[in-house]
Amino acid sequence: MNIHKFEFNLFGELTYIIWDNETKEGAVIDPGMSNDAENRQLSAFISSNGIKLKYLLYTHLHVDHTFGHEFIKETYAVKAMAHEADAPLGQAREAQARMFHLRMPVQQPLGIDIPLTDNQELKLGQEKIIVISVPGHSLGSVAFYCPDSHFVITGDALFQGSIGRTDLPGGNHAQLIKSIRERLLTLPAKTEVYPGHGPSTTIGNEMRYNPYI
């Protein structure tokens, strides 16, 4: 599985594209594009690599991870997939933007077309993507684990040397620590961790050095 990341919007949110090299089937994860230039950057990458988008996946529905939702839906006609516990966040995108005093427009409420469930398996080509429920940053936070390629996309649950904030609606510190310890740190130590913000790391490094867990 190939993976490429983009850093978008004023939050420095990381949007990922993953794709199978043989079939070119791909997925966009957490589209954070907030302007036309960012939209063009992502589209140019998809086009130049011949990627055929199969999935629009969300680790969670905080507004900074969803700015590009309308563009992806309208341009590529893919269905939005997220955990149903985050559905209220998708419906409250405008309120979330106001909470952060954002001037950029957030258009429609984000509806989940296909709910994701814990341990669900998706496929790009012959490689599987396993959905791992990691509530705590939000009620419906999930991670996407690609075991054959040895990486996991953790959204805002786990960062290099840190963890997601839990002071937003739906956040729960004890629940997040439990999710990380029981659902992420049980992955192989060599697993590459691609978070929603900041540099990548590995499960082994976080087990040894992350002061929060």
C-alpha positions as CSV (number, residue, x, y, z in Angstrom):
1,M,0.0,0.0,0.0
2,N,1.2,3.5,-0.9
3,I,0.6,6.4,1.4
4,H,1.1,10.2,0.9
5,K,0.3,13.0,3.3
6,F,-0.7,16.6,2.8
7,E,-0.7,19.3,5.5
8,F,-3.7,21.5,5.1
9,N,-5.6,24.4,6.7
10,L,-4.6,26.7,9.6
11,F,-4.6,23.8,12.0
12,G,-1.9,21.9,10.1
13,E,-4.2,19.0,9.7
14,L,-2.8,16.0,7.8
15,T,-4.9,14.6,5.0
16,Y,-3.8,11.2,3.7
17,I,-4.2,9.4,0.4
18,I,-3.5,5.6,0.4
19,W,-3.7,3.5,-2.7
20,D,-2.9,0.0,-4.1
21,N,-0.1,0.1,-6.6
22,E,-1.6,-2.5,-8.9
23,T,-5.3,-1.7,-9.1
24,K,-4.8,2.0,-8.3
25,E,-7.8,1.8,-6.0
26,G,-7.4,4.5,-3.3
27,A,-8.9,6.3,-0.4
28,V,-8.8,9.9,1.0
29,I,-8.7,10.0,4.7
30,D,-9.7,13.2,6.6
31,P,-9.9,15.8,3.7
32,G,-8.8,19.0,5.4
33,M,-8.5,21.2,2.3
34,S,-9.8,24.7,3.1
35,N,-9.3,26.6,-0.2
36,D,-9.1,26.2,-4.0
37,A,-5.3,25.9,-3.9
38,E,-5.4,23.0,-1.5
39,N,-8.2,21.4,-3.5
40,R,-6.0,21.6,-6.7
41,Q,-3.0,20.2,-4.9
42,L,-4.8,17.1,-3.8
43,S,-6.6,16.6,-7.2
44,A,-3.3,17.0,-9.1
45,F,-1.8,14.3,-7.0
46,I,-4.7,11.9,-7.6
47,S,-4.7,12.6,-11.3
48,S,-0.9,12.3,-11.8
49,N,-0.8,8.9,-10.0
50,G,-3.9,7.5,-11.8
51,I,-5.7,6.9,-8.5
52,K,-9.3,5.7,-8.6
53,L,-10.9,6.8,-5.4
54,K,-13.0,4.1,-3.8
55,Y,-13.4,5.4,-0.2
56,L,-13.8,8.7,1.6
57,L,-12.8,7.8,5.2
58,Y,-12.9,9.8,8.4
59,T,-11.0,9.1,11.6
60,H,-13.4,11.5,13.3
61,L,-15.6,14.5,12.4
62,H,-13.9,17.5,14.0
63,V,-14.2,20.4,11.6
64,D,-10.6,20.7,10.7
65,H,-10.6,17.1,9.3
66,T,-13.7,17.8,7.2
67,F,-13.2,21.1,5.4
68,G,-12.7,19.4,2.1
69,H,-15.7,17.1,2.4
70,E,-17.9,18.9,-0.2
71,F,-15.1,19.0,-2.8
72,I,-14.3,15.3,-2.5
73,K,-18.0,14.3,-2.6
74,E,-18.8,16.5,-5.6
75,T,-15.6,15.8,-7.6
76,Y,-15.2,12.0,-7.1
77,A,-18.7,10.8,-6.1
78,V,-17.6,8.7,-3.2
79,K,-19.5,7.9,-0.1
80,A,-18.5,9.3,3.3
81,M,-17.6,6.7,5.8
82,A,-17.2,7.4,9.6
83,H,-18.3,5.9,12.9
84,E,-21.9,6.7,13.7
85,A,-21.0,7.9,17.2
86,D,-19.5,11.0,15.5
87,A,-22.7,11.8,13.6
88,P,-23.6,14.7,15.9
89,L,-20.2,16.3,15.1
90,G,-20.9,16.0,11.4
91,Q,-24.2,17.7,11.9
92,A,-22.6,20.5,13.9
93,R,-19.8,21.6,11.6
94,E,-20.9,25.2,11.6
95,A,-21.1,25.3,15.4
96,Q,-17.6,23.8,15.6
97,A,-16.3,26.5,13.2
98,R,-17.9,29.2,15.4
99,M,-16.3,27.7,18.5
100,F,-12.9,28.2,16.9
101,H,-13.8,31.7,15.6
102,L,-13.2,30.6,12.0
103,R,-14.1,32.9,9.2
104,M,-13.8,30.2,6.5
105,P,-17.2,28.9,5.4
106,V,-18.3,25.5,6.4
107,Q,-21.1,24.5,4.0
108,Q,-23.5,21.7,4.7
109,P,-23.8,19.4,7.7
110,L,-21.8,16.2,7.0
111,G,-23.9,13.1,6.8
112,I,-22.4,9.7,7.1
113,D,-23.3,7.6,4.1
114,I,-21.8,4.4,5.3
115,P,-21.2,3.9,9.1
116,L,-17.9,2.3,10.1
117,T,-17.8,-0.4,12.8
118,D,-15.0,-1.7,15.0
119,N,-12.9,-4.4,13.4
120,Q,-14.6,-3.8,10.0
121,E,-12.4,-4.8,7.1
122,L,-12.1,-2.7,3.9
123,K,-10.0,-3.5,0.9
124,L,-7.9,-1.6,-1.7
125,G,-6.8,-4.2,-4.2
126,Q,-5.8,-7.2,-2.2
127,E,-4.7,-5.3,0.9
128,K,-7.1,-4.9,3.8
129,I,-7.7,-1.9,6.0
130,I,-8.9,-2.7,9.5
131,V,-11.1,-0.2,11.3
132,I,-10.0,0.1,15.0
133,S,-12.3,2.0,17.4
134,V,-10.3,4.4,19.6
135,P,-12.9,6.6,21.4
136,G,-11.7,9.3,23.7
137,H,-10.7,12.3,21.5
138,S,-14.3,12.0,20.2
139,L,-17.0,9.4,20.7
140,G,-16.5,7.9,17.3
141,S,-12.8,8.2,16.7
142,V,-11.3,5.3,14.7
143,A,-7.9,4.4,13.4
144,F,-7.2,2.7,10.0
145,Y,-4.7,-0.2,10.2
146,C,-3.0,-1.7,7.2
147,P,-1.3,-4.8,8.6
148,D,0.4,-5.9,5.4
149,S,2.0,-2.5,4.9
150,H,2.7,-2.1,8.7
151,F,1.1,1.3,9.3
152,V,-1.8,2.8,11.1
153,I,-3.5,6.2,10.6
154,T,-4.6,7.3,14.1
155,G,-6.3,10.7,13.5
156,D,-6.1,12.7,16.7
157,A,-5.9,9.8,19.1
158,L,-2.2,9.3,19.2
159,F,0.7,11.6,18.3
160,Q,4.4,11.5,18.5
161,G,5.1,12.0,22.3
162,S,1.5,13.1,22.9
163,I,-2.2,12.2,22.7
164,G,-5.3,13.9,21.5
165,R,-7.0,16.6,23.5
166,T,-10.1,15.6,25.5
167,D,-11.6,18.9,26.4
168,L,-13.9,19.1,23.3
169,P,-17.4,17.7,23.2
170,G,-17.3,13.9,23.4
171,G,-13.8,13.8,24.8
172,N,-12.9,11.6,27.7
173,H,-9.3,11.3,28.9
174,A,-9.6,8.0,30.7
175,Q,-11.3,6.5,27.7
176,L,-8.7,7.7,25.3
177,I,-5.8,6.3,27.4
178,K,-7.7,3.0,27.5
179,S,-8.2,3.0,23.7
180,I,-4.5,3.7,23.1
181,R,-3.2,1.1,25.5
182,E,-5.7,-1.6,24.5
183,R,-6.2,-1.0,20.8
184,L,-3.1,0.8,19.4
185,L,-0.2,-0.2,21.6
186,T,-1.1,-3.9,21.0
187,L,-0.1,-3.5,17.4
188,P,3.4,-4.7,16.4
189,A,6.1,-2.3,17.6
190,K,7.4,-1.7,14.1
191,T,4.0,-0.3,13.0
192,E,4.4,3.2,11.5
193,V,2.0,5.7,13.1
194,Y,0.6,8.5,10.9
195,P,-1.3,11.0,13.1
196,G,-3.8,13.7,12.3
197,H,-1.2,16.4,13.1
198,G,2.6,16.5,13.4
199,P,5.4,14.0,12.6
200,S,5.0,10.2,12.2
201,T,6.3,7.8,14.7
202,T,6.1,4.1,15.5
203,I,4.1,2.1,18.1
204,G,7.4,0.9,19.6
205,N,8.6,4.5,20.1
206,E,5.3,5.5,21.8
207,M,5.4,2.5,24.1
208,R,8.8,3.5,25.3
209,Y,8.8,7.3,25.2
210,N,5.3,8.7,25.3
211,P,4.8,10.3,28.7
212,Y,1.0,10.2,28.6
213,I,0.7,6.5,28.3
